[in-house]
Amino acid sequence: MNNIIFLDVDGVLNNTHTITNTGDILDELCIIRLRTIIDQTNAKIVMSSSWRARSDCHMDLLCEKFTKCGIDPYIIIGKTPILHKQTRNDEIRQYLDINNKDIKNWIAIDDMKLDVENSILIDFKYGLVDDDVEKIIKHFNK
């Protein structure tokens, strides 16, 4: 049984500063914060981000940055299905319905307000911050 993070990328692992000022697609500090969550909860990642449907170079970049920041890219164990004309909420729910026997606890981390019970709203302006990390760790350790 796994702890699962449904992970969005844009607005979670990057922010307005990195995108506009540094030209980087991903913010290494946000990724290091994600590593803290993974290290303290033993969570695995299921990609719910639109990055899962983009070209392979997006996922290659994510895996490269994960490795650089000390996260084993094999922590990504799957992705939500792409349900055309459905919402991210529906995609997460379908993944949960299909894989519920393998999931102990889960949370969706997104900069878009989701209508699923275990979600945390991240401020796109900052991306994943320390307060978010604490809330997520508490969620898994309750």
C-alpha positions in Angstrom: 0.0 0.0 0.0 1.4 3.4 -1.1 1.0 7.0 -0.1 0.3 8.8 -3.3 0.9 12.3 -4.5 -1.2 13.4 -7.5 1.3 16.0 -8.8 0.7 19.0 -11.0 3.9 20.7 -12.3 3.1 24.2 -13.4 2.5 26.4 -10.4 3.7 23.7 -8.0 7.3 23.0 -9.2 7.7 26.4 -10.8 6.3 29.8 -10.1 5.9 33.3 -11.6 9.5 34.2 -10.6 11.3 31.3 -12.2 9.2 31.4 -15.4 9.5 35.2 -16.0 12.9 36.0 -14.4 15.2 33.0 -14.8 13.8 31.4 -17.9 13.8 28.0 -16.1 10.8 25.8 -16.5 11.3 24.3 -13.1 12.3 25.7 -9.7 14.9 23.5 -8.0 13.9 24.8 -4.5 10.3 23.7 -5.1 11.6 20.3 -6.2 13.8 20.0 -3.0 10.7 20.8 -1.0 8.9 17.9 -2.8 11.9 15.7 -1.9 11.3 16.6 1.8 7.7 15.4 1.5 8.8 12.2 -0.2 11.5 11.5 2.3 9.2 12.0 5.3 6.2 10.2 3.9 7.6 7.6 1.6 5.0 8.8 -1.0 5.1 7.8 -4.7 4.0 10.2 -7.4 1.2 9.9 -10.0 1.4 12.6 -12.6 -1.9 14.5 -12.9 -0.2 17.5 -14.6 -0.8 18.4 -18.2 2.9 17.5 -18.5 1.9 13.8 -18.7 0.4 14.5 -22.1 3.1 16.7 -23.5 6.1 15.6 -25.5 8.5 13.2 -23.9 11.0 16.1 -23.5 8.9 17.5 -20.7 9.0 14.3 -18.7 12.7 13.9 -19.5 13.4 17.4 -18.1 11.3 16.6 -15.0 13.3 13.4 -14.4 16.6 15.2 -15.0 15.7 17.9 -12.4 14.4 15.2 -10.0 17.8 13.4 -10.2 19.7 16.7 -9.8 17.7 17.4 -6.6 18.1 14.0 -5.1 14.8 12.4 -6.1 14.8 9.0 -7.9 12.7 9.6 -11.0 11.3 6.1 -10.6 9.3 7.6 -7.7 6.8 8.4 -10.5 4.7 5.3 -10.7 2.0 6.3 -13.0 -0.2 9.0 -14.5 -3.9 9.8 -14.3 -5.9 8.8 -17.5 -6.5 11.6 -20.0 -10.3 11.8 -20.2 -11.2 14.2 -23.0 -14.0 16.6 -21.9 -13.5 15.6 -18.3 -11.9 17.5 -15.4 -8.7 16.7 -13.5 -11.0 15.8 -10.6 -12.6 13.1 -12.8 -9.1 11.8 -13.9 -7.9 11.6 -10.3 -11.2 9.8 -9.2 -10.9 7.3 -12.0 -7.2 6.5 -11.1 -8.3 6.0 -7.5 -11.2 3.8 -8.5 -8.9 1.6 -10.6 -6.0 1.5 -8.2 -7.7 1.8 -4.7 -6.3 -1.5 -3.4 -2.8 -0.2 -3.8 -3.3 3.2 -2.1 -3.0 3.8 1.6 -3.4 7.6 1.6 -3.3 10.2 -1.1 -3.2 14.0 -1.7 -3.5 16.1 -4.9 -1.1 19.0 -5.1 -2.2 21.6 -7.6 -2.4 25.3 -8.3 -5.9 24.8 -9.6 -8.7 24.4 -7.1 -9.8 20.8 -7.2 -13.0 19.3 -6.1 -11.5 16.2 -4.6 -11.4 15.6 -0.8 -7.6 15.4 -0.3 -6.2 18.3 -2.2 -4.0 21.3 -1.4 -4.1 24.5 -3.4 -0.7 25.9 -4.2 -0.2 29.6 -5.0 1.2 29.8 -8.6 3.0 33.0 -7.6 5.3 31.1 -5.3 5.0 27.4 -6.1 5.4 24.8 -3.4 6.5 26.6 -0.2 7.5 25.4 3.3 3.9 25.9 4.8 2.5 23.6 2.0 5.2 21.0 2.8 4.2 20.9 6.5 0.5 20.6 5.6 1.2 17.7 3.2 3.4 15.8 5.7 0.8 16.3 8.4 -1.9 14.9 6.0 0.1 11.7 5.5 1.1 11.3 9.1 -2.3 11.8 10.6 
